[in-house]
């Protein structure tokens, strides 16, 4: 019986390799069936990038106002109050528990 199957062994081995690569080409980490998941992840990451970009622009604008050449008195006062806990005598202060 082994003599009858011996000529077919290379064909079965090749068929096994083809099935293996086709299966992983469809369902693997970068397979064709996971394209929609990759597109959804790309959309989510694009939104996250836009949010981070807007935060960066805001922080750069605030940092520009704190430089020596263009110091904003209002921003400096706001930062000093929040960091040091100072308040103007005319301000109403309402303390809350953290």
C-alpha positions in Angstrom: 0.0 0.0 0.0 2.9 2.4 0.8 4.2 1.8 -2.7 0.9 3.0 -4.2 0.9 6.3 -2.1 4.6 7.1 -2.5 4.2 8.9 -5.9 1.4 11.0 -4.3 3.4 12.2 -1.3 4.9 15.3 -2.9 1.4 16.3 -4.2 -0.1 15.9 -0.7 2.8 17.9 0.9 2.3 20.7 -1.7 -1.4 20.7 -1.1 -0.9 20.9 2.7 1.4 23.9 2.2 -1.1 25.6 0.0 -3.9 25.1 2.5 -1.7 26.3 5.3 -0.7 29.5 3.5 -4.2 30.2 2.2 -5.7 29.7 5.7 -3.2 32.1 7.3 -3.5 34.6 4.4 -7.2 34.8 5.1 -7.3 34.6 8.9 -3.8 35.6 10.1 -2.8 38.8 11.9 -2.7 40.7 8.6 -5.2 38.5 6.7 -7.7 39.6 4.2 -10.7 39.0 6.6 -9.4 41.4 9.2 -9.3 44.4 6.8 -12.5 46.0 8.3 -11.0 45.8 11.8 -7.8 47.5 10.6 -9.9 50.2 8.9 -11.9 50.8 12.2 -8.7 50.9 14.2 -7.2 53.4 11.7 -10.3 55.6 12.0 -10.1 55.5 15.8 -6.4 56.4 15.8 -7.0 59.2 13.3 -9.6 60.8 15.6 -7.2 60.4 18.5 -4.4 62.0 16.5 -6.7 65.0 15.7 -7.5 65.4 19.4 -3.8 65.2 20.4 -2.9 67.7 17.7 -5.5 70.2 18.9 -4.2 69.8 22.5 -0.6 70.4 21.3 -1.6 73.5 19.4 -3.3 74.8 22.5 -0.3 74.0 24.7 2.1 75.7 22.3 0.0 78.8 22.3 0.0 78.9 26.1 3.7 78.3 26.2 4.3 81.1 23.7 2.4 83.5 26.1 4.7 82.5 28.9 8.0 83.3 27.1 10.0 86.4 28.2 9.4 88.3 25.0 5.6 88.1 25.1 4.7 87.5 28.7 0.9 87.6 29.3 0.1 89.0 32.7 -3.3 87.3 32.8 -1.9 83.9 32.1 0.9 84.3 34.5 -1.5 85.3 37.2 -3.8 82.3 36.5 -0.8 79.9 36.7 0.4 81.5 39.9 -3.0 81.2 41.5 -3.5 77.6 40.5 0.0 76.4 41.5 0.5 78.5 44.7 -3.0 78.6 45.9 -3.1 82.4 46.1 -6.3 84.4 45.6 -7.1 88.1 45.1 -8.6 89.8 48.1 -11.6 90.7 46.0 -12.2 87.1 44.9 -14.7 84.8 46.4 -13.1 81.4 47.2 -15.3 78.3 47.7 -13.3 75.4 49.1 -14.3 71.9 48.2 -12.9 68.5 49.2 -10.9 66.8 46.5 
